[in-house]
Amino acid sequence: NAPTKLMKQEGYGRGYAYDHSEDEAFSGQNYFPDGMERQQFYAPTSYGYEAEVKLRLDRWAALRKAKGTR
């Protein structure tokens, strides 16, 4: 969002999709630089709460794939 009229005129926030306004509250936007593949920085185990985290990360990966984002 552009907090001022000038910032809006300058294009601040153009192309940004607010996650909570999207289906399933997930935009799938990619914030990695162009040409840089998505990297995995965390691999949850199947133990305890990490199993729930893994389900969520897997769901986001599926949504990202369905939206055609990387």
C-alpha positions in Angstrom: 0.0 0.0 0.0 1.1 3.5 -0.7 0.7 5.7 2.5 1.0 9.0 0.6 -0.4 10.4 -2.6 3.1 10.9 -3.9 4.2 7.4 -3.2 1.1 6.1 -5.0 1.9 8.3 -8.0 5.4 6.9 -8.0 4.1 3.4 -8.2 5.0 2.4 -4.6 3.4 -1.0 -3.9 2.3 -1.6 -7.5 1.9 -5.3 -8.2 1.9 -6.2 -4.5 -0.8 -8.7 -3.6 -1.9 -8.6 0.1 -2.1 -12.2 1.2 -5.2 -11.7 3.4 -7.1 -10.4 0.4 -6.3 -13.5 -1.7 -8.0 -16.9 -1.8 -6.9 -19.0 1.1 -5.1 -15.9 2.4 -2.1 -16.8 0.2 -0.8 -14.7 -2.7 2.1 -17.0 -3.7 4.2 -14.0 -4.6 7.9 -14.5 -5.1 10.3 -12.2 -3.3 13.5 -13.8 -4.5 15.5 -11.9 -7.1 14.9 -12.7 -10.8 16.9 -15.7 -11.8 17.2 -17.0 -8.3 15.4 -20.2 -7.6 13.4 -20.7 -4.5 15.5 -22.2 -1.7 14.5 -24.3 1.2 15.8 -22.9 4.5 13.8 -25.1 6.8 12.8 -28.7 6.6 10.5 -29.7 9.5 10.5 -33.2 10.9 7.4 -35.3 11.4 7.6 -35.0 15.2 5.4 -32.9 17.4 4.3 -29.5 16.1 6.8 -29.6 13.3 4.4 -32.1 11.6 1.7 -29.4 11.5 4.3 -26.9 10.1 5.2 -29.4 7.4 1.5 -29.7 6.4 1.2 -26.0 6.1 4.4 -25.6 4.1 3.3 -28.4 1.8 -0.1 -26.7 1.3 1.6 -23.4 0.4 3.9 -25.3 -2.1 0.8 -26.8 -3.7 -1.0 -23.4 -3.9 2.2 -21.8 -5.3 2.3 -24.5 -8.0 -1.4 -24.1 -8.8 -0.9 -20.3 -9.2 2.2 -20.9 -11.4 4.6 -19.0 -9.1 7.9 -20.3 -8.1 
